[in-house]
Amino acid sequence: MADAVVPLMINRILVGRSELADVRIDSAFVSRYHSLIVRENGCDLLIDLGSTNGVLVNGKRVVRAQLKHPI
């Protein structure tokens, strides 16, 4: 799977396998509605939508995490 850069041009991005996802990932490890990226009060939050395999940020499983731009 190749890395990709997806600019956050809208305040809500659905990530998953579904045809309805804004960012579609065709993998058996990704749920149809896997996670949501939401811009809230100037912060970007990653929220797990109850996915089967969970969401990892820097190798740690999280339910909700604030995303930060790398330095």
mmCIF file as Biopython writes it, N, C-alpha, C and O atoms, coordinates in Angstrom:
data_model
#
loop_
_atom_site.group_PDB
_atom_site.id
_atom_site.type_symbol
_atom_site.label_atom_id
_atom_site.label_alt_id
_atom_site.label_comp_id
_atom_site.label_asym_id
_atom_site.label_entity_id
_atom_site.label_seq_id
_atom_site.pdbx_PDB_ins_code
_atom_site.Cartn_x
_atom_site.Cartn_y
_atom_site.Cartn_z
_atom_site.occupancy
_atom_site.B_iso_or_equiv
_atom_site.auth_seq_id
_atom_site.auth_asym_id
_atom_site.pdbx_PDB_model_num
ATOM 1   N N  . MET A ? 1  ? 0.848   -1.175 0.000  1.0 0.0 1  A 1 
ATOM 2   C CA . MET A ? 1  ? 0.000   0.000  0.000  1.0 0.0 1  A 1 
ATOM 3   C C  . MET A ? 1  ? 0.891   1.236  0.000  1.0 0.0 1  A 1 
ATOM 4   O O  . MET A ? 1  ? 1.816   1.341  0.806  1.0 0.0 1  A 1 
ATOM 5   N N  . ALA A ? 2  ? 0.616   2.153  -0.891 1.0 0.0 2  A 1 
ATOM 6   C CA . ALA A ? 2  ? 1.432   3.365  -1.005 1.0 0.0 2  A 1 
ATOM 7   C C  . ALA A ? 2  ? 0.930   4.438  -0.051 1.0 0.0 2  A 1 
ATOM 8   O O  . ALA A ? 2  ? -0.267  4.548  0.215  1.0 0.0 2  A 1 
ATOM 9   N N  . ASP A ? 3  ? 1.876   5.231  0.458  1.0 0.0 3  A 1 
ATOM 10  C CA . ASP A ? 3  ? 1.504   6.382  1.278  1.0 0.0 3  A 1 
ATOM 11  C C  . ASP A ? 3  ? 0.909   7.440  0.363  1.0 0.0 3  A 1 
ATOM 12  O O  . ASP A ? 3  ? 1.255   7.539  -0.815 1.0 0.0 3  A 1 
ATOM 13  N N  . ALA A ? 4  ? 0.008   8.225  0.931  1.0 0.0 4  A 1 
ATOM 14  C CA . ALA A ? 4  ? -0.600  9.298  0.152  1.0 0.0 4  A 1 
ATOM 15  C C  . ALA A ? 4  ? -0.809  10.507 1.054  1.0 0.0 4  A 1 
ATOM 16  O O  . ALA A ? 4  ? -1.002  10.369 2.262  1.0 0.0 4  A 1 
ATOM 17  N N  . VAL A ? 5  ? -0.767  11.671 0.464  1.0 0.0 5  A 1 
ATOM 18  C CA . VAL A ? 5  ? -1.055  12.908 1.177  1.0 0.0 5  A 1 
ATOM 19  C C  . VAL A ? 5  ? -2.454  13.349 0.750  1.0 0.0 5  A 1 
ATOM 20  O O  . VAL A ? 5  ? -2.730  13.527 -0.436 1.0 0.0 5  A 1 
ATOM 21  N N  . VAL A ? 6  ? -3.333  13.522 1.747  1.0 0.0 6  A 1 
ATOM 22  C CA . VAL A ? 6  ? -4.691  13.954 1.466  1.0 0.0 6  A 1 
ATOM 23  C C  . VAL A ? 6  ? -4.915  15.281 2.176  1.0 0.0 6  A 1 
ATOM 24  O O  . VAL A ? 6  ? -4.996  15.311 3.404  1.0 0.0 6  A 1 
ATOM 25  N N  . PRO A ? 7  ? -5.016  16.382 1.428  1.0 0.0 7  A 1 
ATOM 26  C CA . PRO A ? 7  ? -5.228  17.675 2.077  1.0 0.0 7  A 1 
ATOM 27  C C  . PRO A ? 7  ? -6.614  17.735 2.721  1.0 0.0 7  A 1 
ATOM 28  O O  . PRO A ? 7  ? -7.588  17.235 2.159  1.0 0.0 7  A 1 
ATOM 29  N N  . LEU A ? 8  ? -6.694  18.348 3.895  1.0 0.0 8  A 1 
ATOM 30  C CA . LEU A ? 8  ? -7.963  18.493 4.591  1.0 0.0 8  A 1 
ATOM 31  C C  . LEU A ? 8  ? -8.652  19.760 4.100  1.0 0.0 8  A 1 
ATOM 32  O O  . LEU A ? 8  ? -8.488  20.836 4.675  1.0 0.0 8  A 1 
ATOM 33  N N  . MET A ? 9  ? -9.412  19.616 3.044  1.0 0.0 9  A 1 
ATOM 34  C CA . MET A ? 9  ? -10.071 20.760 2.425  1.0 0.0 9  A 1 
ATOM 35  C C  . MET A ? 9  ? -11.477 20.977 2.978  1.0 0.0 9  A 1 
ATOM 36  O O  . MET A ? 9  ? -12.067 22.040 2.789  1.0 0.0 9  A 1 
ATOM 37  N N  . ILE A ? 10 ? -12.009 19.963 3.663  1.0 0.0 10 A 1 
ATOM 38  C CA . ILE A ? 10 ? -13.338 20.063 4.261  1.0 0.0 10 A 1 
ATOM 39  C C  . ILE A ? 10 ? -13.222 19.741 5.738  1.0 0.0 10 A 1 
ATOM 40  O O  . ILE A ? 10 ? -12.187 19.238 6.176  1.0 0.0 10 A 1 
ATOM 41  N N  . ASN A ? 11 ? -14.245 20.013 6.507  1.0 0.0 11 A 1 
ATOM 42  C CA . ASN A ? 11 ? -14.173 19.843 7.965  1.0 0.0 11 A 1 
ATOM 43  C C  . ASN A ? 11 ? -14.482 18.429 8.440  1.0 0.0 11 A 1 
ATOM 44  O O  . ASN A ? 11 ? -14.392 18.150 9.635  1.0 0.0 11 A 1 
ATOM 45  N N  . ARG A ? 12 ? -14.844 17.539 7.531  1.0 0.0 12 A 1 
ATOM 46  C CA . ARG A ? 12 ? -15.180 16.168 7.921  1.0 0.0 12 A 1 
ATOM 47  C C  . ARG A ? 12 ? -14.776 15.234 6.792  1.0 0.0 12 A 1 
ATOM 48  O O  . ARG A ? 12 ? -15.214 15.407 5.655  1.0 0.0 12 A 1 
ATOM 49  N N  . ILE A ? 13 ? -13.939 14.241 7.100  1.0 0.0 13 A 1 
ATOM 50  C CA . ILE A ? 13 ? -13.490 13.280 6.086  1.0 0.0 13 A 1 
ATOM 51  C C  . ILE A ? 13 ? -13.727 11.869 6.620  1.0 0.0 13 A 1 
ATOM 52  O O  . ILE A ? 13 ? -13.199 11.495 7.667  1.0 0.0 13 A 1 
ATOM 53  N N  . LEU A ? 14 ? -14.519 11.095 5.893  1.0 0.0 14 A 1 
ATOM 54  C CA . LEU A ? 14 ? -14.789 9.709  6.239  1.0 0.0 14 A 1 
ATOM 55  C C  . LEU A ? 14 ? -13.747 8.823  5.562  1.0 0.0 14 A 1 
ATOM 56  O O  . LEU A ? 14 ? -13.510 8.940  4.360  1.0 0.0 14 A 1 
ATOM 57  N N  . VAL A ? 15 ? -13.129 7.938  6.340  1.0 0.0 15 A 1 
ATOM 58  C CA . VAL A ? 15 ? -12.116 7.014  5.832  1.0 0.0 15 A 1 
ATOM 59  C C  . VAL A ? 15 ? -12.663 5.593  5.951  1.0 0.0 15 A 1 
ATOM 60  O O  . VAL A ? 15 ? -13.164 5.213  7.009  1.0 0.0 15 A 1 
ATOM 61  N N  . GLY A ? 16 ? -12.573 4.812  4.888  1.0 0.0 16 A 1 
ATOM 62  C CA . GLY A ? 16 ? -13.034 3.428  4.952  1.0 0.0 16 A 1 
ATOM 63  C C  . GLY A ? 16 ? -13.040 2.757  3.599  1.0 0.0 16 A 1 
ATOM 64  O O  . GLY A ? 16 ? -12.558 3.307  2.608  1.0 0.0 16 A 1 
ATOM 65  N N  . ARG A ? 17 ? -13.599 1.545  3.573  1.0 0.0 17 A 1 
ATOM 66  C CA . ARG A ? 17 ? -13.697 0.757  2.341  1.0 0.0 17 A 1 
ATOM 67  C C  . ARG A ? 17 ? -14.930 1.095  1.520  1.0 0.0 17 A 1 
ATOM 68  O O  . ARG A ? 17 ? -14.990 0.766  0.336  1.0 0.0 17 A 1 
ATOM 69  N N  . SER A ? 18 ? -15.912 1.746  2.125  1.0 0.0 18 A 1 
ATOM 70  C CA . SER A ? 18 ? -17.187 2.025  1.472  1.0 0.0 18 A 1 
ATOM 71  C C  . SER A ? 18 ? -17.019 2.939  0.263  1.0 0.0 18 A 1 
ATOM 72  O O  . SER A ? 18 ? -16.113 3.771  0.216  1.0 0.0 18 A 1 
ATOM 73  N N  . GLU A ? 19 ? -17.897 2.770  -0.699 1.0 0.0 19 A 1 
ATOM 74  C CA . GLU A ? 19 ? -17.939 3.666  -1.862 1.0 0.0 19 A 1 
ATOM 75  C C  . GLU A ? 19 ? -18.290 5.084  -1.415 1.0 0.0 19 A 1 
ATOM 76  O O  . GLU A ? 19 ? -18.003 6.042  -2.132 1.0 0.0 19 A 1 
ATOM 77  N N  . LEU A ? 20 ? -18.904 5.229  -0.244 1.0 0.0 20 A 1 
ATOM 78  C CA . LEU A ? 20 ? -19.309 6.537  0.262  1.0 0.0 20 A 1 
ATOM 79  C C  . LEU A ? 20 ? -18.173 7.268  0.985  1.0 0.0 20 A 1 
ATOM 80  O O  . LEU A ? 20 ? -18.313 8.443  1.325  1.0 0.0 20 A 1 
ATOM 81  N N  . ALA A ? 21 ? -17.049 6.581  1.223  1.0 0.0 21 A 1 
ATOM 82  C CA . ALA A ? 21 ? -15.928 7.186  1.953  1.0 0.0 21 A 1 
ATOM 83  C C  . ALA A ? 21 ? -15.261 8.279  1.115  1.0 0.0 21 A 1 
ATOM 84  O O  . ALA A ? 21 ? -15.131 8.160  -0.103 1.0 0.0 21 A 1 
ATOM 85  N N  . ASP A ? 22 ? -14.843 9.348  1.803  1.0 0.0 22 A 1 
ATOM 86  C CA . ASP A ? 22 ? -14.097 10.416 1.131  1.0 0.0 22 A 1 
ATOM 87  C C  . ASP A ? 22 ? -12.694 9.942  0.780  1.0 0.0 22 A 1 
ATOM 88  O O  . ASP A ? 22 ? -12.166 10.275 -0.282 1.0 0.0 22 A 1 
ATOM 89  N N  . VAL A ? 23 ? -12.086 9.157  1.682  1.0 0.0 23 A 1 
ATOM 90  C CA . VAL A ? 23 ? -10.784 8.527  1.445  1.0 0.0 23 A 1 
ATOM 91  C C  . VAL A ? 23 ? -11.044 7.030  1.475  1.0 0.0 23 A 1 
ATOM 92  O O  . VAL A ? 23 ? -11.311 6.458  2.532  1.0 0.0 23 A 1 
ATOM 93  N N  . ARG A ? 24 ? -10.964 6.401  0.313  1.0 0.0 24 A 1 
ATOM 94  C CA . ARG A ? 24 ? -11.294 4.980  0.187  1.0 0.0 24 A 1 
ATOM 95  C C  . ARG A ? 24 ? -10.019 4.152  0.223  1.0 0.0 24 A 1 
ATOM 96  O O  . ARG A ? 24 ? -9.077  4.400  -0.530 1.0 0.0 24 A 1 
ATOM 97  N N  . ILE A ? 25 ? -10.008 3.159  1.116  1.0 0.0 25 A 1 
ATOM 98  C CA . ILE A ? 25 ? -8.863  2.256  1.236  1.0 0.0 25 A 1 
ATOM 99  C C  . ILE A ? 25 ? -9.383  0.846  1.003  1.0 0.0 25 A 1 
ATOM 100 O O  . ILE A ? 25 ? -10.170 0.330  1.797  1.0 0.0 25 A 1 
ATOM 101 N N  . ASP A ? 26 ? -8.950  0.235  -0.065 1.0 0.0 26 A 1 
ATOM 102 C CA . ASP A ? 26 ? -9.410  -1.096 -0.439 1.0 0.0 26 A 1 
ATOM 103 C C  . ASP A ? 26 ? -8.509  -2.144 0.220  1.0 0.0 26 A 1 
ATOM 104 O O  . ASP A ? 26 ? -7.546  -2.625 -0.377 1.0 0.0 26 A 1 
ATOM 105 N N  . SER A ? 27 ? -8.848  -2.483 1.467  1.0 0.0 27 A 1 
ATOM 106 C CA . SER A ? 27 ? -8.065  -3.457 2.225  1.0 0.0 27 A 1 
ATOM 107 C C  . SER A ? 27 ? -8.991  -4.217 3.166  1.0 0.0 27 A 1 
ATOM 108 O O  . SER A ? 27 ? -9.913  -3.640 3.742  1.0 0.0 27 A 1 
ATOM 109 N N  . ALA A ? 28 ? -8.742  -5.499 3.317  1.0 0.0 28 A 1 
ATOM 110 C CA . ALA A ? 28 ? -9.537  -6.324 4.235  1.0 0.0 28 A 1 
ATOM 111 C C  . ALA A ? 28 ? -9.352  -5.876 5.687  1.0 0.0 28 A 1 
ATOM 112 O O  . ALA A ? 28 ? -10.172 -6.212 6.542  1.0 0.0 28 A 1 
ATOM 113 N N  . PHE A ? 29 ? -8.299  -5.131 5.972  1.0 0.0 29 A 1 
ATOM 114 C CA . PHE A ? 29 ? -8.027  -4.673 7.341  1.0 0.0 29 A 1 
ATOM 115 C C  . PHE A ? 29 ? -8.756  -3.375 7.682  1.0 0.0 29 A 1 
ATOM 116 O O  . PHE A ? 29 ? -8.720  -2.925 8.828  1.0 0.0 29 A 1 
ATOM 117 N N  . VAL A ? 30 ? -9.415  -2.775 6.696  1.0 0.0 30 A 1 
ATOM 118 C CA . VAL A ? 30 ? -10.111 -1.507 6.883  1.0 0.0 30 A 1 
ATOM 119 C C  . VAL A ? 30 ? -11.610 -1.758 6.844  1.0 0.0 30 A 1 
ATOM 120 O O  . VAL A ? 30 ? -12.112 -2.416 5.932  1.0 0.0 30 A 1 
ATOM 121 N N  . SER A ? 31 ? -12.327 -1.232 7.838  1.0 0.0 31 A 1 
ATOM 122 C CA . SER A ? 31 ? -13.778 -1.371 7.896  1.0 0.0 31 A 1 
ATOM 123 C C  . SER A ? 31 ? -14.432 -0.471 6.853  1.0 0.0 31 A 1 
ATOM 124 O O  . SER A ? 31 ? -13.806 0.464  6.353  1.0 0.0 31 A 1 
ATOM 125 N N  . ARG A ? 32 ? -15.707 -0.759 6.525  1.0 0.0 32 A 1 
ATOM 126 C CA . ARG A ? 32 ? -16.416 0.084  5.552  1.0 0.0 32 A 1 
ATOM 127 C C  . ARG A ? 32 ? -16.444 1.537  6.005  1.0 0.0 32 A 1 
ATOM 128 O O  . ARG A ? 32 ? -16.214 2.443  5.204  1.0 0.0 32 A 1 
ATOM 129 N N  . TYR A ? 33 ? -16.723 1.760  7.277  1.0 0.0 33 A 1 
ATOM 130 C CA . TYR A ? 33 ? -16.720 3.090  7.877  1.0 0.0 33 A 1 
ATOM 131 C C  . TYR A ? 33 ? -15.719 3.028  9.020  1.0 0.0 33 A 1 
ATOM 132 O O  . TYR A ? 33 ? -16.103 2.793  10.165 1.0 0.0 33 A 1 
ATOM 133 N N  . HIS A ? 34 ? -14.460 3.231  8.728  1.0 0.0 34 A 1 
ATOM 134 C CA . HIS A ? 34 ? -13.361 2.960  9.649  1.0 0.0 34 A 1 
ATOM 135 C C  . HIS A ? 34 ? -13.109 4.099  10.625 1.0 0.0 34 A 1 
ATOM 136 O O  . HIS A ? 34 ? -13.080 3.888  11.838 1.0 0.0 34 A 1 
ATOM 137 N N  . SER A ? 35 ? -12.929 5.297  10.101 1.0 0.0 35 A 1 
ATOM 138 C CA . SER A ? 35 ? -12.618 6.431  10.973 1.0 0.0 35 A 1 
ATOM 139 C C  . SER A ? 35 ? -13.087 7.728  10.335 1.0 0.0 35 A 1 
ATOM 140 O O  . SER A ? 35 ? -13.467 7.786  9.166  1.0 0.0 35 A 1 
ATOM 141 N N  . LEU A ? 36 ? -13.041 8.756  11.154 1.0 0.0 36 A 1 
ATOM 142 C CA . LEU A ? 36 ? -13.470 10.070 10.723 1.0 0.0 36 A 1 
ATOM 143 C C  . LEU A ? 36 ? -12.395 11.063 11.130 1.0 0.0 36 A 1 
ATOM 144 O O  . LEU A ? 36 ? -11.877 11.002 12.245 1.0 0.0 36 A 1 
ATOM 145 N N  . ILE A ? 37 ? -12.060 11.973 10.230 1.0 0.0 37 A 1 
ATOM 146 C CA . ILE A ? 37 ? -11.163 13.079 10.566 1.0 0.0 37 A 1 
ATOM 147 C C  . ILE A ? 37 ? -12.030 14.330 10.579 1.0 0.0 37 A 1 
ATOM 148 O O  . ILE A ? 37 ? -12.691 14.659 9.594  1.0 0.0 37 A 1 
ATOM 149 N N  . VAL A ? 38 ? -12.013 15.018 11.715 1.0 0.0 38 A 1 
ATOM 150 C CA . VAL A ? 38 ? -12.869 16.183 11.903 1.0 0.0 38 A 1 
ATOM 151 C C  . VAL A ? 38 ? -12.017 17.371 12.306 1.0 0.0 38 A 1 
ATOM 152 O O  . VAL A ? 38 ? -11.141 17.258 13.164 1.0 0.0 38 A 1 
ATOM 153 N N  . ARG A ? 39 ? -12.277 18.505 11.687 1.0 0.0 39 A 1 
ATOM 154 C CA . ARG A ? 39 ? -11.618 19.751 12.096 1.0 0.0 39 A 1 
ATOM 155 C C  . ARG A ? 39 ? -12.556 20.444 13.072 1.0 0.0 39 A 1 
ATOM 156 O O  . ARG A ? 39 ? -13.686 20.790 12.726 1.0 0.0 39 A 1 
ATOM 157 N N  . GLU A ? 40 ? -12.072 20.644 14.305 1.0 0.0 40 A 1 
ATOM 158 C CA . GLU A ? 40 ? -12.904 21.195 15.371 1.0 0.0 40 A 1 
ATOM 159 C C  . GLU A ? 40 ? -12.091 22.216 16.153 1.0 0.0 40 A 1 
ATOM 160 O O  . GLU A ? 40 ? -11.054 21.872 16.721 1.0 0.0 40 A 1 
ATOM 161 N N  . ASN A ? 41 ? -12.540 23.456 16.191 1.0 0.0 41 A 1 
ATOM 162 C CA . ASN A ? 41 ? -11.837 24.529 16.908 1.0 0.0 41 A 1 
ATOM 163 C C  . ASN A ? 41 ? -10.373 24.657 16.490 1.0 0.0 41 A 1 
ATOM 164 O O  . ASN A ? 41 ? -9.504  24.883 17.331 1.0 0.0 41 A 1 
ATOM 165 N N  . GLY A ? 42 ? -10.103 24.513 15.207 1.0 0.0 42 A 1 
ATOM 166 C CA . GLY A ? 42 ? -8.747  24.655 14.695 1.0 0.0 42 A 1 
ATOM 167 C C  . GLY A ? 42 ? -7.869  23.427 14.874 1.0 0.0 42 A 1 
ATOM 168 O O  . GLY A ? 42 ? -6.691  23.456 14.518 1.0 0.0 42 A 1 
ATOM 169 N N  . CYS A ? 43 ? -8.424  22.343 15.424 1.0 0.0 43 A 1 
ATOM 170 C CA . CYS A ? 43 ? -7.659  21.099 15.626 1.0 0.0 43 A 1 
ATOM 171 C C  . CYS A ? 43 ? -8.223  20.015 14.714 1.0 0.0 43 A 1 
ATOM 172 O O  . CYS A ? 43 ? -9.423  19.979 14.443 1.0 0.0 43 A 1 
ATOM 173 N N  . ASP A ? 44 ? -7.342  19.131 14.244 1.0 0.0 44 A 1 
ATOM 174 C CA . ASP A ? 44 ? -7.759  17.981 13.459 1.0 0.0 44 A 1 
ATOM 175 C C  . ASP A ? 44 ? -7.793  16.762 14.365 1.0 0.0 44 A 1 
ATOM 176 O O  . ASP A ? 44 ? -6.780  16.389 14.959 1.0 0.0 44 A 1 
ATOM 177 N N  . LEU A ? 45 ? -8.982  16.134 14.469 1.0 0.0 45 A 1 
ATOM 178 C CA . LEU A ? 45 ? -9.163  14.975 15.333 1.0 0.0 45 A 1 
ATOM 179 C C  . LEU A ? 45 ? -9.425  13.737 14.495 1.0 0.0 45 A 1 
ATOM 180 O O  . LEU A ? 45 ? -10.175 13.785 13.520 1.0 0.0 45 A 1 
ATOM 181 N N  . LEU A ? 46 ? -8.805  12.631 14.875 1.0 0.0 46 A 1 
ATOM 182 C CA . LEU A ? 46 ? -9.035  11.328 14.253 1.0 0.0 46 A 1 
ATOM 183 C C  . LEU A ? 46 ? -9.892  10.520 15.218 1.0 0.0 46 A 1 
ATOM 184 O O  . LEU A ? 46 ? -9.527  10.351 16.381 1.0 0.0 46 A 1 
ATOM 185 N N  . ILE A ? 47 ? -11.027 10.023 14.743 1.0 0.0 47 A 1 
ATOM 186 C CA . ILE A ? 47 ? -11.965 9.299  15.590 1.0 0.0 47 A 1 
ATOM 187 C C  . ILE A ? 47 ? -12.226 7.926  14.994 1.0 0.0 47 A 1 
ATOM 188 O O  . ILE A ? 47 ? -12.620 7.818  13.832 1.0 0.0 47 A 1 
ATOM 189 N N  . ASP A ? 48 ? -12.010 6.875  15.778 1.0 0.0 48 A 1 
ATOM 190 C CA . ASP A ? 48 ? -12.315 5.507  15.361 1.0 0.0 48 A 1 
ATOM 191 C C  . ASP A ? 48 ? -13.828 5.337  15.390 1.0 0.0 48 A 1 
ATOM 192 O O  . ASP A ? 48 ? -14.468 5.698  16.378 1.0 0.0 48 A 1 
ATOM 193 N N  . LEU A ? 49 ? -14.403 4.800  14.339 1.0 0.0 49 A 1 
ATOM 194 C CA . LEU A ? 49 ? -15.851 4.601  14.258 1.0 0.0 49 A 1 
ATOM 195 C C  . LEU A ? 49 ? -16.245 3.180  14.650 1.0 0.0 49 A 1 
ATOM 196 O O  . LEU A ? 49 ? -17.205 2.632  14.108 1.0 0.0 49 A 1 
ATOM 197 N N  . GLY A ? 50 ? -15.513 2.581  15.588 1.0 0.0 50 A 1 
ATOM 198 C CA . GLY A ? 50 ? -15.813 1.217  16.021 1.0 0.0 50 A 1 
ATOM 199 C C  . GLY A ? 50 ? -15.283 0.184  15.048 1.0 0.0 50 A 1 
ATOM 200 O O  . GLY A ? 50 ? -15.848 -0.902 14.918 1.0 0.0 50 A 1 
ATOM 201 N N  . SER A ? 51 ? -14.202 0.517  14.365 1.0 0.0 51 A 1 
ATOM 202 C CA . SER A ? 51 ? -13.628 -0.394 13.374 1.0 0.0 51 A 1 
ATOM 203 C C  . SER A ? 51 ? -13.161 -1.695 14.019 1.0 0.0 51 A 1 
ATOM 204 O O  . SER A ? 51 ? -12.798 -1.725 15.195 1.0 0.0 51 A 1 
ATOM 205 N N  . THR A ? 52 ? -13.177 -2.750 13.246 1.0 0.0 52 A 1 
ATOM 206 C CA . THR A ? 52 ? -12.783 -4.067 13.749 1.0 0.0 52 A 1 
ATOM 207 C C  . THR A ? 52 ? -11.319 -4.111 14.167 1.0 0.0 52 A 1 
ATOM 208 O O  . THR A ? 52 ? -10.994 -4.667 15.215 1.0 0.0 52 A 1 
ATOM 209 N N  . ASN A ? 53 ? -10.436 -3.534 13.364 1.0 0.0 53 A 1 
ATOM 210 C CA . ASN A ? 53 ? -8.998  -3.603 13.638 1.0 0.0 53 A 1 
ATOM 211 C C  . ASN A ? 53 ? -8.445  -2.382 14.354 1.0 0.0 53 A 1 
ATOM 212 O O  . ASN A ? 53 ? -7.255  -2.338 14.665 1.0 0.0 53 A 1 
ATOM 213 N N  . GLY A ? 54 ? -9.284  -1.394 14.619 1.0 0.0 54 A 1 
ATOM 214 C CA . GLY A ? 54 ? -8.852  -0.216 15.358 1.0 0.0 54 A 1 
ATOM 215 C C  . GLY A ? 54 ? -8.061  0.762  14.513 1.0 0.0 54 A 1 
ATOM 216 O O  . GLY A ? 54 ? -7.807  0.545  13.328 1.0 0.0 54 A 1 
ATOM 217 N N  . VAL A ? 55 ? -7.682  1.847  15.172 1.0 0.0 55 A 1 
ATOM 218 C CA . VAL A ? 55 ? -6.920  2.918  14.533 1.0 0.0 55 A 1 
ATOM 219 C C  . VAL A ? 55 ? -5.631  3.095  15.324 1.0 0.0 55 A 1 
ATOM 220 O O  . VAL A ? 55 ? -5.656  3.173  16.552 1.0 0.0 55 A 1 
ATOM 221 N N  . LEU A ? 56 ? -4.508  3.159  14.621 1.0 0.0 56 A 1 
ATOM 222 C CA . LEU A ? 56 ? -3.210  3.356  15.270 1.0 0.0 56 A 1 
ATOM 223 C C  . LEU A ? 56 ? -2.664  4.736  14.926 1.0 0.0 56 A 1 
ATOM 224 O O  . LEU A ? 56 ? -2.718  5.177  13.778 1.0 0.0 56 A 1 
ATOM 225 N N  . VAL A ? 57 ? -2.140  5.404  15.944 1.0 0.0 57 A 1 
ATOM 226 C CA . VAL A ? 57 ? -1.431  6.664  15.767 1.0 0.0 57 A 1 
ATOM 227 C C  . VAL A ? 57 ? -0.075  6.487  16.426 1.0 0.0 57 A 1 
ATOM 228 O O  . VAL A ? 57 ? 0.011   6.254  17.631 1.0 0.0 57 A 1 
ATOM 229 N N  . ASN A ? 58 ? 0.980   6.597  15.636 1.0 0.0 58 A 1 
ATOM 230 C CA . ASN A ? 58 ? 2.351   6.373  16.128 1.0 0.0 58 A 1 
ATOM 231 C C  . ASN A ? 58 ? 2.478   5.033  16.846 1.0 0.0 58 A 1 
ATOM 232 O O  . ASN A ? 58 ? 3.145   4.930  17.875 1.0 0.0 58 A 1 
ATOM 233 N N  . GLY A ? 59 ? 1.824   4.001  16.287 1.0 0.0 59 A 1 
ATOM 234 C CA . GLY A ? 59 ? 1.933   2.644  16.816 1.0 0.0 59 A 1 
ATOM 235 C C  . GLY A ? 59 ? 1.051   2.336  18.008 1.0 0.0 59 A 1 
ATOM 236 O O  . GLY A ? 59 ? 1.082   1.212  18.509 1.0 0.0 59 A 1 
ATOM 237 N N  . LYS A ? 60 ? 0.258   3.301  18.484 1.0 0.0 60 A 1 
ATOM 238 C CA . LYS A ? 60 ? -0.622  3.077  19.631 1.0 0.0 60 A 1 
ATOM 239 C C  . LYS A ? 60 ? -2.074  3.094  19.165 1.0 0.0 60 A 1 
ATOM 240 O O  . LYS A ? 60 ? -2.489  3.953  18.387 1.0 0.0 60 A 1 
ATOM 241 N N  . ARG A ? 61 ? -2.840  2.112  19.667 1.0 0.0 61 A 1 
ATOM 242 C CA . ARG A ? 61 ? -4.258  2.062  19.329 1.0 0.0 61 A 1 
ATOM 243 C C  . ARG A ? 61 ? -4.988  3.186  20.063 1.0 0.0 61 A 1 
ATOM 244 O O  . ARG A ? 61 ? -4.806  3.369  21.267 1.0 0.0 61 A 1 
ATOM 245 N N  . VAL A ? 62 ? -5.810  3.931  19.337 1.0 0.0 62 A 1 
ATOM 246 C CA . VAL A ? 62 ? -6.538  5.055  19.923 1.0 0.0 62 A 1 
ATOM 247 C C  . VAL A ? 62 ? -8.002  5.003  19.488 1.0 0.0 62 A 1 
ATOM 248 O O  . VAL A ? 62 ? -8.340  4.421  18.458 1.0 0.0 62 A 1 
ATOM 249 N N  . VAL A ? 63 ? -8.851  5.618  20.288 1.0 0.0 63 A 1 
ATOM 250 C CA . VAL A ? 63 ? -10.254 5.790  19.920 1.0 0.0 63 A 1 
ATOM 251 C C  . VAL A ? 63 ? -10.441 7.195  19.356 1.0 0.0 63 A 1 
ATOM 252 O O  . VAL A ? 63 ? -11.256 7.423  18.462 1.0 0.0 63 A 1 
ATOM 253 N N  . ARG A ? 64 ? -9.663  8.132  19.903 1.0 0.0 64 A 1 
ATOM 254 C CA . ARG A ? 64 ? -9.711  9.532  19.474 1.0 0.0 64 A 1 
ATOM 255 C C  . ARG A ? 64 ? -8.335  10.121 19.696 1.0 0.0 64 A 1 
ATOM 256 O O  . ARG A ? 64 ? -7.733  9.911  20.749 1.0 0.0 64 A 1 
ATOM 257 N N  . ALA A ? 65 ? -7.825  10.865 18.710 1.0 0.0 65 A 1 
ATOM 258 C CA . ALA A ? 65 ? -6.502  11.470 18.851 1.0 0.0 65 A 1 
ATOM 259 C C  . ALA A ? 65 ? -6.438  12.770 18.068 1.0 0.0 65 A 1 
ATOM 260 O O  . ALA A ? 65 ? -7.016  12.893 16.988 1.0 0.0 65 A 1 
ATOM 261 N N  . GLN A ? 66 ? -5.729  13.731 18.627 1.0 0.0 66 A 1 
ATOM 262 C CA . GLN A ? 66 ? -5.486  14.982 17.921 1.0 0.0 66 A 1 
ATOM 263 C C  . GLN A ? 66 ? -4.317  14.770 16.977 1.0 0.0 66 A 1 
ATOM 264 O O  . GLN A ? 66 ? -3.265  14.277 17.383 1.0 0.0 66 A 1 
ATOM 265 N N  . LEU A ? 67 ? -4.499  15.142 15.719 1.0 0.0 67 A 1 
ATOM 266 C CA . LEU A ? 67 ? -3.444  14.995 14.723 1.0 0.0 67 A 1 
ATOM 267 C C  . LEU A ? 67 ? -2.599  16.258 14.713 1.0 0.0 67 A 1 
ATOM 268 O O  . LEU A ? 67 ? -3.114  17.369 14.838 1.0 0.0 67 A 1 
ATOM 269 N N  . LYS A ? 68 ? -1.292  16.070 14.561 1.0 0.0 68 A 1 
ATOM 270 C CA . LYS A ? 68 ? -0.370  17.203 14.512 1.0 0.0 68 A 1 
ATOM 271 C C  . LYS A ? 68 ? 0.500   17.069 13.281 1.0 0.0 68 A 1 
ATOM 272 O O  . LYS A ? 68 ? 0.865   15.960 12.891 1.0 0.0 68 A 1 
ATOM 273 N N  . HIS A ? 69 ? 0.832   18.179 12.675 1.0 0.0 69 A 1 
ATOM 274 C CA . HIS A ? 69 ? 1.700   18.172 11.517 1.0 0.0 69 A 1 
ATOM 275 C C  . HIS A ? 69 ? 3.122   17.829 11.976 1.0 0.0 69 A 1 
ATOM 276 O O  . HIS A ? 69 ? 3.569   18.322 13.012 1.0 0.0 69 A 1 
ATOM 277 N N  . PRO A ? 70 ? 3.839   16.989 11.216 1.0 0.0 70 A 1 
ATOM 278 C CA . PRO A ? 70 ? 5.221   16.672 11.572 1.0 0.0 70 A 1 
ATOM 279 C C  . PRO A ? 70 ? 6.111   17.917 11.424 1.0 0.0 70 A 1 
ATOM 280 O O  . PRO A ? 70 ? 5.869   18.781 10.581 1.0 0.0 70 A 1 
ATOM 281 N N  . ILE A ? 71 ? 7.107   17.974 12.241 1.0 0.0 71 A 1 
ATOM 282 C CA . ILE A ? 71 ? 8.023   19.128 12.208 1.0 0.0 71 A 1 
ATOM 283 C C  . ILE A ? 71 ? 9.116   18.876 11.195 1.0 0.0 71 A 1 
ATOM 284 O O  . ILE A ? 71 ? 9.992   19.720 11.009 1.0 0.0 71 A 1 
#
